[in-house]
Amino acid sequence: MASENESDVELEENYYTFLNLPRDATTEQINTAYRKQSRIYHPDKHHNEDSKKQAEIMFNRTKRAYEVLSDPHQRAIYDSVGVQGLRTEGWEIVHRTKTPTEIREEYERLAQAADERRLQQRTNPRGNITINVNATEIFAPYDETEMPRVEIGSMSIAQSIEAPLTRKDMIIMSGNLYSSNGNGSGGFVVAGRRLLNKGWLEVCAGAGNGFLVGLKGGRTLSPKVTLNGGTNMSFREHGVIPALFSTLAVQLDKHTVGSLTLNAGPQSSMSTQIDHSKDEYALSSSFVIGSPHIYFGLSYTRKMIENEMKLKLAVKVGTFGFMGEYGLEKKISKYSSVTAAVSIGVPSGVILKFKILRSNQSYVFPIHLSDEIVPAAVFYASVTPVIAWFLIKKTIMDPMDAERKSVEVERTKRQNEQRLLAKRQEASAAVHLMQSTYHRIMTEELQKTGLVVTRAVYGCTTENSSTQFKPELSLDVTIPIQCLVRDSTLQLYDSSKSDLPGFYDPSIGDNKILRIEYTYQNQFRVVNIKDNEAIRLPLP
């Protein structure tokens, strides 16, 4: 996923890598790694005054990493948001009896809410623009001698903002405009909302197609049951039109919510809906009885998290006819996504829908291709979004993403210039402190013809060779790697090697590899691994 440019960039310590541990390390593994590293960096092991100062710095880092990873409470916070989370105030209110999973979920919820608040600048703007395009003449031309006409059939705009007055009170202002075939309409509503104990209450007034007043409210009846409802009165030229609506929602299980909705008014209806959602998929079913139609709907969403995409399928059958829809949603940045869907039905025909979502702003473009189910319209509606996405991605998005990453890397380097210098000095000091440990392990491994690292290099390779390193962007890590050998075995985990003791990142943002030349049982071997790749030596 592309990160937003405005996101903060800061180098953070990886406590797991510093102790050379996997992220699912057990308490025993953490204790063993701490004892092993403490023997290298404990100040009492070094008698030279300069070495003792350097050892004290490395020992404090080792101790800090151990303190965090050995405490389930701190480890849960660190696993969720890293060192930044440990600096956050207010964690004292989180009960230590909560599980690490609960703490991670709570922090992620709070962090996401904070991001959204900053993005929306306290006004929580929400908007929608829908432009309906009539392109039916492409597949059913009115006159074969003329070019098919593509027209905008209708357009609607809706916008709302929330203005907090106090911690419990806010004003909500919303408006909408609609235009079709030269005719238009619109409306404006102002509402005041107050948060109550286990609920909320809202009073609204508006104007548009007559004067409108309304009252809404909601309440949590129990941990699993909520009730929302309200009423409004619309004052029209020919009289007053009342309306009543309510929704009862019940948490059926951890992943399932059921709801029953009643609407009484000009278009009365009663509907029931069940939503089931998991990390991999979401399933929703609904049944509506009302005026003018009765119908049943079913939708399925497959969440392809690794690709940041969602495959969506839906079907609706009722007295109006039937409708089937399939589409794909792709996340293109932290707050943005694009969706393309094809709707096929009777009597609606074939409709191609594009949707762009940016935070709480959505832009929808339904393109009506055919009044009937025409195979050619279905084919082109399915193929066009794929071709369009490919062209836009290759010609616009990829170059923009590459430029953004380049700017991000340069900004990161500038922001962390002093810290990078300190990391280089620290790596040099760590290698100096490892000397006695290095010679001891080398002697032990040579005596039993075990795993002896003859040369190890970490950094960036040249463009023409994957084995030739750039001297200014690489470093010799033979000693740090040998010091990680235990009982003729070297285990490295799937994280950046730049956080290992004796390492530093010689080129932030660029791809790096670790090349290890070693002998085992008097056989010479060479292995190249990617920066975030795990490996266990000797290889079988």
Backbone torsions as a table, in degrees:
resi	resn	phi	psi	omega
1	MET	NA	139.1	176.3
2	ALA	-76.3	134.6	178.1
3	SER	-85.7	152.2	177.5
4	GLU	-73.2	143.3	-178.0
5	ASN	-61.3	-27.9	-175.5
6	GLU	-80.3	-3.7	-178.9
7	SER	-68.3	145.3	-179.6
8	ASP	-75.6	143.0	179.6
9	VAL	-120.3	121.9	179.9
10	GLU	-148.5	134.9	175.9
11	LEU	-71.9	131.0	179.2
12	GLU	-122.8	150.6	177.6
13	GLU	-71.9	142.1	174.0
14	ASN	-106.7	101.1	-175.6
15	TYR	-64.0	-33.6	179.3
16	TYR	-64.5	-47.4	-179.4
17	THR	-66.7	-39.1	-179.0
18	PHE	-59.0	-36.3	176.5
19	LEU	-94.1	3.8	-178.3
20	ASN	53.5	59.0	-179.0
21	LEU	-125.0	152.0	171.1
22	PRO	-76.3	160.8	-177.5
23	ARG	-69.1	-18.9	177.0
24	ASP	-102.3	28.9	-177.3
25	ALA	-57.8	140.8	177.2
26	THR	-82.3	168.6	177.7
27	THR	-59.7	-38.8	179.6
28	GLU	-64.2	-42.0	178.9
29	GLN	-64.4	-40.5	179.6
30	ILE	-63.7	-44.4	179.8
31	ASN	-63.5	-41.8	-179.4
32	THR	-65.1	-43.6	179.3
33	ALA	-64.0	-38.7	179.6
34	TYR	-64.8	-45.3	-179.6
35	ARG	-63.7	-41.7	-179.0
36	LYS	-63.4	-44.7	-177.4
37	GLN	-74.9	-30.9	178.5
38	SER	-64.8	-34.5	179.2
39	ARG	-64.0	-27.6	179.6
40	ILE	-81.0	-42.1	-168.5
41	TYR	-106.4	0.1	-179.0
42	HIS	-62.9	128.9	-176.8
43	PRO	-54.7	-31.3	-178.4
44	ASP	-68.2	-15.3	179.3
45	LYS	-80.5	-10.6	-174.8
46	HIS	-124.9	133.3	-172.9
47	HIS	-105.0	-26.5	176.3
48	ASN	-66.2	137.6	-174.4
49	GLU	-60.6	-44.9	179.0
50	ASP	-64.6	-42.7	179.1
51	SER	-63.3	-38.0	-179.7
52	LYS	-63.9	-39.3	177.8
53	LYS	-66.3	-43.1	178.7
54	GLN	-64.3	-41.4	180.0
55	ALA	-63.5	-36.9	179.9
56	GLU	-62.6	-39.3	178.1
57	ILE	-64.3	-47.8	-178.1
58	MET	-68.0	-35.9	179.1
59	PHE	-67.6	-38.4	177.8
60	ASN	-64.2	-38.2	176.2
61	ARG	-63.9	-43.6	179.0
62	THR	-61.7	-43.2	-179.6
63	LYS	-65.3	-41.0	179.8
64	ARG	-64.2	-43.8	179.0
65	ALA	-61.2	-41.2	179.8
66	TYR	-66.3	-42.5	-179.7
67	GLU	-59.6	-40.8	-178.6
68	VAL	-71.7	-48.6	-174.1
69	LEU	-74.7	-23.3	-179.9
70	SER	-86.9	-10.3	178.3
71	ASP	-102.7	111.0	-176.9
72	PRO	-54.8	-35.6	-179.5
73	HIS	-65.4	-51.5	179.5
74	GLN	-68.3	-36.3	-178.4
75	ARG	-64.8	-39.0	178.9
76	ALA	-62.4	-42.0	178.3
77	ILE	-65.6	-46.0	-178.9
78	TYR	-62.2	-42.5	179.6
79	ASP	-61.1	-31.2	-176.7
80	SER	-78.3	-50.1	-173.5
81	VAL	-135.2	11.7	175.3
82	GLY	75.2	-159.1	-176.8
83	VAL	-60.4	-32.6	-179.6
84	GLN	-57.7	-37.9	179.3
85	GLY	-66.8	-33.7	179.9
86	LEU	-70.3	-22.6	179.0
87	ARG	-85.7	-11.1	-175.8
88	THR	-71.7	132.6	177.7
89	GLU	-79.6	153.2	174.1
90	GLY	103.6	-4.3	-179.5
91	TRP	-69.7	-12.8	179.3
92	GLU	-66.1	-17.2	180.0
93	ILE	-84.8	-10.4	178.9
94	VAL	-86.0	123.5	-175.5
95	HIS	-65.6	135.8	178.3
96	ARG	-70.9	-12.4	178.2
97	THR	-76.2	-11.9	177.3
98	LYS	-70.4	148.4	179.4
99	THR	-74.9	158.9	175.9
100	PRO	-55.2	-37.4	179.3
101	THR	-63.2	-42.8	179.6
102	GLU	-64.6	-39.2	179.0
103	ILE	-65.5	-43.6	178.8
104	ARG	-60.9	-45.2	-179.4
105	GLU	-63.1	-40.0	-179.9
106	GLU	-65.7	-44.5	-179.5
107	TYR	-65.4	-43.0	179.5
108	GLU	-60.8	-38.6	178.3
109	ARG	-65.2	-45.7	179.9
110	LEU	-65.3	-41.1	-179.5
111	ALA	-65.2	-41.6	178.5
112	GLN	-64.5	-41.9	178.5
113	ALA	-63.2	-38.8	178.7
114	ALA	-65.9	-41.2	177.6
115	ASP	-60.3	-44.4	-178.8
116	GLU	-66.3	-37.6	178.8
117	ARG	-64.7	-42.3	178.1
118	ARG	-64.7	-41.7	-178.5
119	LEU	-64.7	-40.0	-174.9
120	GLN	-87.0	-4.0	174.0
121	GLN	52.3	44.1	172.6
122	ARG	66.5	3.0	177.7
123	THR	-106.2	-9.6	178.2
124	ASN	46.3	56.3	-178.3
125	PRO	-68.8	137.9	176.0
126	ARG	-132.9	136.5	-178.4
127	GLY	-154.1	160.3	177.8
128	ASN	-147.1	133.7	172.4
129	ILE	-124.0	122.8	179.5
130	THR	-121.6	125.1	178.3
131	ILE	-120.8	111.0	179.7
132	ASN	-88.3	123.8	-177.1
133	VAL	-109.8	130.5	177.1
134	ASN	-100.4	109.4	179.9
135	ALA	-124.1	30.7	-175.7
136	THR	-68.5	-22.6	-179.4
137	GLU	-70.4	-14.1	178.3
138	ILE	-64.6	-40.5	-177.6
139	PHE	-104.7	-10.0	175.6
140	ALA	-141.3	73.5	-174.8
141	PRO	-63.7	137.8	177.4
142	TYR	-72.9	-37.5	179.1
143	ASP	-137.3	116.3	-176.1
144	GLU	-63.0	-22.7	-176.2
145	THR	-84.2	-10.0	-178.2
146	GLU	-113.0	157.3	175.8
147	MET	-67.6	138.1	178.2
148	PRO	-59.1	139.5	179.7
149	ARG	-92.7	137.1	174.8
150	VAL	-117.3	118.0	-172.8
151	GLU	-123.1	154.6	171.5
152	ILE	-88.2	110.9	-176.5
153	GLY	-75.6	-41.2	180.0
154	SER	-159.2	163.4	179.0
155	MET	-148.4	139.7	178.0
156	SER	-135.7	145.5	179.3
157	ILE	-133.0	130.5	177.4
158	ALA	-134.3	138.6	-178.1
159	GLN	-147.8	143.3	176.5
160	SER	-145.7	151.6	174.9
161	ILE	-136.6	151.6	177.1
162	GLU	-116.3	127.9	-179.2
163	ALA	-117.5	102.5	179.8
164	PRO	-65.6	135.4	175.2
165	LEU	-100.9	-45.1	174.6
166	THR	-137.6	-173.7	178.4
167	ARG	-66.3	-20.6	-177.1
168	LYS	-115.4	-12.6	-174.6
169	ASP	-119.4	143.3	175.6
170	MET	-151.5	157.5	174.2
171	ILE	-109.7	134.8	179.0
172	ILE	-116.8	124.9	177.5
173	MET	-119.0	130.5	-178.9
174	SER	-140.5	152.2	178.2
175	GLY	-150.7	160.7	179.2
176	ASN	-150.0	150.5	175.9
177	LEU	-132.1	144.7	179.2
178	TYR	-141.4	135.6	179.4
179	SER	-137.8	134.6	179.3
180	SER	-153.5	125.2	176.7
181	ASN	52.5	40.5	176.8
182	GLY	85.4	-4.7	178.1
183	ASN	-107.8	145.0	-177.8
184	GLY	-139.6	162.5	176.6
185	SER	-154.6	167.7	-179.8
186	GLY	-169.2	174.1	-179.2
187	GLY	-161.4	163.2	-178.9
188	PHE	-144.0	132.9	-177.5
189	VAL	-132.5	135.5	173.8
190	VAL	-118.7	130.2	-177.7
191	ALA	-131.5	148.8	174.0
192	GLY	-115.9	126.6	-177.3
193	ARG	-120.1	140.3	177.6
194	ARG	-129.9	131.7	176.6
195	LEU	-81.8	129.4	179.7
196	LEU	-112.5	177.7	175.5
197	ASN	-66.4	113.1	179.9
198	LYS	65.1	24.8	179.2
199	GLY	-174.6	-166.4	-179.9
200	TRP	-154.5	159.7	180.0
201	LEU	-139.6	137.8	-176.9
202	GLU	-137.3	133.9	174.9
203	VAL	-117.4	133.3	-176.3
204	CYS	-134.6	156.3	175.4
205	ALA	-146.5	143.3	-177.6
206	GLY	-156.0	174.7	179.4
207	ALA	-143.7	155.1	-179.6
208	GLY	167.9	-102.4	173.7
209	ASN	-86.9	60.9	-175.7
210	GLY	104.7	169.1	-179.9
211	PHE	-84.0	143.8	-174.9
212	LEU	-132.9	134.1	170.5
213	VAL	-130.9	148.3	-176.9
214	GLY	-156.1	163.2	178.7
215	LEU	-138.2	128.4	-179.8
216	LYS	-131.8	158.9	178.4
217	GLY	-165.7	164.6	177.7
218	GLY	-151.9	154.1	-178.8
219	ARG	-152.5	140.4	173.9
220	THR	-88.4	110.3	-176.3
221	LEU	-79.0	-32.7	177.9
222	SER	-157.7	173.6	179.9
223	PRO	-57.1	-18.9	-176.6
224	LYS	-117.6	-2.6	-174.6
225	VAL	-129.1	130.3	174.5
226	THR	-129.5	151.2	-179.6
227	LEU	-133.1	126.0	175.2
228	ASN	-123.1	147.9	179.3
229	GLY	-170.4	176.1	179.0
230	GLY	174.3	178.9	178.8
231	THR	-147.9	154.0	173.6
232	ASN	-145.7	158.7	179.4
233	MET	-125.1	124.7	179.2
234	SER	-108.6	119.4	-177.9
235	PHE	-93.8	105.4	-178.5
236	ARG	-103.6	176.0	-178.7
237	GLU	-63.3	-34.3	-175.5
238	HIS	-101.2	9.7	177.3
239	GLY	144.0	-173.8	-179.8
240	VAL	-101.7	131.8	-179.4
241	ILE	-112.6	111.5	179.3
242	PRO	-87.1	158.1	175.8
243	ALA	-146.8	146.7	-179.4
244	LEU	-136.2	137.9	-179.4
245	PHE	-148.6	147.4	178.8
246	SER	-157.1	150.1	178.4
247	THR	-137.2	129.1	175.1
248	LEU	-111.0	120.5	-178.8
249	ALA	-115.9	136.7	-177.6
250	VAL	-129.8	130.8	174.7
251	GLN	-80.6	105.8	-175.7
252	LEU	-76.9	-40.1	172.4
253	ASP	-155.0	-169.5	-174.7
254	LYS	-58.9	-31.3	-173.9
255	HIS	-114.6	1.2	-170.7
256	THR	-127.9	135.5	176.6
257	VAL	-128.4	133.6	175.8
258	GLY	-115.2	147.1	-179.3
259	SER	-143.0	151.1	176.7
260	LEU	-128.2	124.3	-175.0
261	THR	-122.2	135.7	177.9
262	LEU	-123.5	129.0	174.8
263	ASN	-123.4	124.9	177.5
264	ALA	-123.5	121.4	-176.5
265	GLY	170.9	-151.3	179.7
266	PRO	-57.2	-37.7	176.3
267	GLN	-124.5	86.9	-176.1
268	SER	-77.3	147.1	178.3
269	SER	-161.0	160.3	172.9
270	MET	-133.9	131.2	-176.6
271	SER	-138.5	150.7	174.3
272	THR	-127.5	143.5	-176.0
273	GLN	-143.0	141.7	176.5
274	ILE	-126.5	125.0	179.7
275	ASP	-117.4	125.7	179.1
276	HIS	-122.3	122.8	-174.8
277	SER	-135.0	133.5	173.6
278	LYS	-131.2	178.7	-178.9
279	ASP	-63.7	-31.5	-174.6
280	GLU	-91.7	-27.2	-175.0
281	TYR	-157.3	168.0	174.2
282	ALA	-138.9	140.3	-178.9
283	LEU	-131.7	134.1	-178.5
284	SER	-137.6	137.6	176.5
285	SER	-132.4	146.5	-179.6
286	SER	-145.8	150.5	176.3
287	PHE	-136.7	124.4	-174.6
288	VAL	-122.2	129.6	172.9
289	ILE	-118.5	119.4	-178.1
290	GLY	-173.5	-168.3	179.4
291	SER	-112.6	125.5	13.8
292	PRO	-99.7	0.9	-172.8
293	HIS	-132.7	158.1	170.9
294	ILE	-120.1	131.0	-178.9
295	TYR	-154.8	161.9	176.3
296	PHE	-120.6	136.2	-179.0
297	GLY	-128.3	146.5	179.1
298	LEU	-142.3	132.7	179.1
299	SER	-136.6	149.0	-179.0
300	TYR	-136.0	133.7	178.3
301	THR	-126.0	123.1	176.3
302	ARG	-99.1	121.4	-176.2
303	LYS	-95.3	110.0	177.5
304	MET	-97.4	83.1	-169.5
305	ILE	-62.2	-41.2	-177.3
306	GLU	-62.3	-36.8	179.7
307	ASN	-92.2	-1.4	-179.3
308	GLU	55.3	46.9	179.9
309	MET	-133.2	158.0	174.7
310	LYS	-132.4	127.4	175.1
311	LEU	-95.2	125.3	-174.3
312	LYS	-119.9	131.5	176.3
313	LEU	-128.8	139.5	-179.8
314	ALA	-149.5	149.8	176.0
315	VAL	-143.0	144.2	179.4
316	LYS	-140.5	129.0	-178.1
317	VAL	-131.9	133.4	-179.8
318	GLY	-170.5	-164.7	-178.1
319	THR	-68.4	-17.2	178.9
320	PHE	-79.9	-18.3	-174.1
321	GLY	132.1	-139.7	176.2
322	PHE	-144.3	160.2	179.6
323	MET	-149.9	132.9	174.8
324	GLY	-122.2	144.5	-177.1
325	GLU	-142.4	138.9	174.1
326	TYR	-137.7	145.2	-176.7
327	GLY	-167.1	177.7	-177.4
328	LEU	-139.1	133.6	175.8
329	GLU	-112.1	132.5	-178.4
330	LYS	-124.7	127.2	177.4
331	LYS	-83.3	126.5	-176.8
332	ILE	-110.3	-12.6	174.3
333	SER	-160.6	-177.0	-175.6
334	LYS	-59.8	-35.4	-175.2
335	TYR	-118.3	5.1	-173.1
336	SER	-126.1	147.5	175.8
337	SER	-151.9	157.3	176.5
338	VAL	-125.5	144.9	-179.6
339	THR	-132.1	137.3	172.7
340	ALA	-127.1	130.4	-178.0
341	ALA	-141.3	151.2	177.8
342	VAL	-118.8	125.4	179.3
343	SER	-109.8	128.5	179.9
344	ILE	-126.5	125.5	-178.5
345	GLY	-165.6	176.8	176.1
346	VAL	-127.1	121.4	11.3
347	PRO	-99.0	13.6	-172.7
348	SER	-72.5	-26.1	-179.2
349	GLY	84.8	-140.0	-176.8
350	VAL	-115.3	125.5	-178.9
351	ILE	-130.3	130.6	174.4
352	LEU	-102.0	126.3	-175.5
353	LYS	-118.0	130.0	171.8
354	PHE	-113.8	139.1	178.1
355	LYS	-138.6	130.9	176.0
356	ILE	-116.4	124.0	-179.1
357	LEU	-116.5	124.1	176.8
358	ARG	-127.3	105.1	-173.9
359	SER	56.5	-119.1	179.3
360	ASN	-101.9	15.5	177.5
361	GLN	-105.9	129.3	180.0
362	SER	-125.1	144.3	179.1
363	TYR	-127.5	118.0	-172.8
364	VAL	-118.5	133.7	-178.7
365	PHE	-130.4	87.2	174.1
366	PRO	-78.3	126.8	179.7
367	ILE	-114.0	110.6	-178.6
368	HIS	-80.8	110.3	-174.5
369	LEU	-93.9	-30.5	-176.4
370	SER	-157.8	142.7	176.4
371	ASP	-77.7	-19.1	179.5
372	GLU	-123.0	168.8	179.8
373	ILE	-81.3	94.5	-179.6
374	VAL	-101.1	124.4	-178.7
375	PRO	-55.0	-39.1	-179.8
376	ALA	-63.5	-39.5	179.5
377	ALA	-66.3	-40.5	178.7
378	VAL	-64.0	-42.2	-178.7
379	PHE	-63.0	-51.7	-177.1
380	TYR	-68.7	-32.0	176.4
381	ALA	-65.4	-31.7	-179.7
382	SER	-80.3	-37.4	-174.2
383	VAL	-83.7	-37.7	-174.4
384	THR	-55.2	-47.4	-179.9
385	PRO	-61.2	-35.4	-179.3
386	VAL	-65.7	-46.9	179.9
387	ILE	-65.2	-43.0	-179.2
388	ALA	-62.4	-43.3	179.3
389	TRP	-62.6	-43.2	-179.7
390	PHE	-61.0	-46.2	-178.7
391	LEU	-66.2	-45.6	-179.3
392	ILE	-63.8	-40.8	-178.9
393	LYS	-64.4	-44.6	-176.4
394	LYS	-74.2	-37.1	-173.5
395	THR	-93.7	-24.1	-175.5
396	ILE	-121.5	-55.4	-170.2
397	MET	-70.7	-46.0	-178.9
398	ASP	-61.8	-47.0	176.4
399	PRO	-61.0	-40.0	178.2
400	MET	-64.5	-40.0	-179.8
401	ASP	-66.7	-40.5	178.6
402	ALA	-63.7	-42.0	178.6
403	GLU	-65.9	-41.5	179.5
404	ARG	-62.2	-42.5	-179.9
405	LYS	-65.2	-38.2	178.2
406	SER	-62.6	-44.0	178.5
407	VAL	-64.8	-39.9	-179.7
408	GLU	-63.3	-42.4	-179.8
409	VAL	-63.1	-45.4	-180.0
410	GLU	-63.8	-39.5	179.1
411	ARG	-66.2	-38.9	178.1
412	THR	-63.4	-42.4	179.9
413	LYS	-62.1	-42.3	-179.0
414	ARG	-66.7	-43.2	-177.5
415	GLN	-65.2	-31.1	-173.5
416	ASN	-112.2	20.2	-176.7
417	GLU	-58.1	-47.9	-179.7
418	GLN	-65.3	-39.3	-179.7
419	ARG	-68.6	-36.1	178.0
420	LEU	-63.8	-40.6	177.3
421	LEU	-61.7	-42.7	178.6
422	ALA	-64.2	-37.9	179.2
423	LYS	-64.6	-39.8	177.5
424	ARG	-62.3	-46.3	-179.9
425	GLN	-64.3	-39.2	179.3
426	GLU	-65.5	-41.2	179.0
427	ALA	-62.1	-42.1	178.5
428	SER	-63.7	-41.8	178.7
429	ALA	-65.0	-40.1	-179.9
430	ALA	-62.6	-42.6	179.0
431	VAL	-62.6	-39.8	178.3
432	HIS	-62.2	-41.4	-179.0
433	LEU	-72.1	-20.2	-178.2
434	MET	-81.9	-6.9	-169.4
435	GLN	-54.6	-51.4	-177.3
436	SER	-64.9	-40.3	176.9
437	THR	-63.9	-41.5	179.8
438	TYR	-59.6	-48.0	-178.2
439	HIS	-66.4	-37.1	178.7
440	ARG	-64.0	-47.3	-178.6
441	ILE	-66.5	-40.2	178.4
442	MET	-59.6	-44.4	-179.4
443	THR	-62.2	-44.3	-179.9
444	GLU	-63.2	-43.1	-177.3
445	GLU	-71.3	-35.5	178.3
446	LEU	-67.4	-37.1	-178.7
447	GLN	-64.6	-34.2	-179.0
448	LYS	-107.7	18.4	-178.2
449	THR	46.1	46.3	-179.7
450	GLY	-88.9	-144.0	-174.7
451	LEU	-89.2	109.7	-179.7
452	VAL	-116.7	117.9	179.0
453	VAL	-82.4	114.3	179.7
454	THR	-86.7	-29.7	178.1
455	ARG	-163.8	138.0	176.1
456	ALA	-141.3	131.8	-178.7
457	VAL	-130.7	138.5	-180.0
458	TYR	-127.6	130.3	178.0
459	GLY	155.3	-156.1	-175.7
460	CYS	-97.6	139.0	177.3
461	THR	-95.0	165.2	178.1
462	THR	-72.5	162.6	-177.9
463	GLU	-67.3	-29.3	-175.1
464	ASN	-90.9	-11.2	-176.3
465	SER	-146.4	135.1	179.2
466	SER	-86.9	-1.9	-180.0
467	THR	-116.1	-9.5	179.9
468	GLN	-96.3	116.8	-176.0
469	PHE	-89.0	149.2	172.2
470	LYS	-79.2	120.5	-174.9
471	PRO	-56.0	-40.1	-176.8
472	GLU	-78.1	-11.0	-178.2
473	LEU	-123.0	33.4	178.8
474	SER	-150.0	163.2	-179.8
475	LEU	-145.7	149.9	178.4
476	ASP	-80.3	122.0	-178.0
477	VAL	-122.9	30.5	-179.2
478	THR	-59.8	-47.8	-177.8
479	ILE	-65.6	-48.8	178.2
480	PRO	-59.2	-38.1	-178.9
481	ILE	-69.1	-43.4	179.5
482	GLN	-62.0	-34.9	-179.8
483	CYS	-69.4	-14.9	177.6
484	LEU	-89.2	-6.2	179.6
485	VAL	-74.9	132.9	178.8
486	ARG	-138.2	121.0	-179.3
487	ASP	54.1	47.5	177.1
488	SER	62.2	26.9	179.7
489	THR	-134.6	136.3	175.0
490	LEU	-120.1	122.8	179.3
491	GLN	-121.5	119.8	174.5
492	LEU	-118.6	144.7	-173.1
493	TYR	-107.0	174.6	-171.3
494	ASP	-82.8	69.6	174.7
495	SER	-150.2	166.2	-177.8
496	SER	-61.2	130.0	-178.6
497	LYS	-71.8	-10.6	-177.0
498	SER	-64.6	-16.6	-179.9
499	ASP	-93.7	-0.8	176.1
500	LEU	-69.7	147.9	176.7
501	PRO	-57.9	134.5	-178.7
502	GLY	87.7	-2.3	178.6
503	PHE	-109.8	161.9	164.8
504	TYR	-154.9	166.3	-178.5
505	ASP	-87.3	109.7	-177.5
506	PRO	-77.9	-13.7	-179.1
507	SER	-157.1	93.4	-176.6
508	ILE	-61.6	132.3	175.4
509	GLY	91.2	-15.5	-180.0
510	ASP	-94.1	155.2	178.0
511	ASN	-71.5	136.8	-179.7
512	LYS	-130.8	156.0	175.7
513	ILE	-131.1	162.0	174.7
514	LEU	-117.2	120.8	179.2
515	ARG	-108.3	125.1	-179.1
516	ILE	-121.8	122.3	173.2
517	GLU	-106.8	126.5	-175.3
518	TYR	-149.6	164.2	173.2
519	THR	-119.3	144.7	177.1
520	TYR	-146.3	124.6	-174.8
521	GLN	54.8	40.2	178.3
522	ASN	64.5	18.8	176.1
523	GLN	-110.3	129.5	-178.7
524	PHE	-84.9	133.7	-179.6
525	ARG	-139.2	155.6	178.6
526	VAL	-133.2	137.6	177.3
527	VAL	-138.8	137.7	175.1
528	ASN	-115.8	127.0	178.9
529	ILE	-128.0	150.8	176.8
530	LYS	-71.6	161.7	-173.1
531	ASP	-57.0	-40.5	-176.5
532	ASN	-102.0	18.1	-176.7
533	GLU	-92.8	140.7	176.8
534	ALA	-89.6	151.0	178.9
535	ILE	-155.9	152.8	175.6
536	ARG	-130.8	123.3	179.5
537	LEU	-115.2	147.2	5.5
538	PRO	-77.7	152.4	176.9
539	LEU	-70.0	146.6	-180.0
540	PRO	-67.8	NA	NA
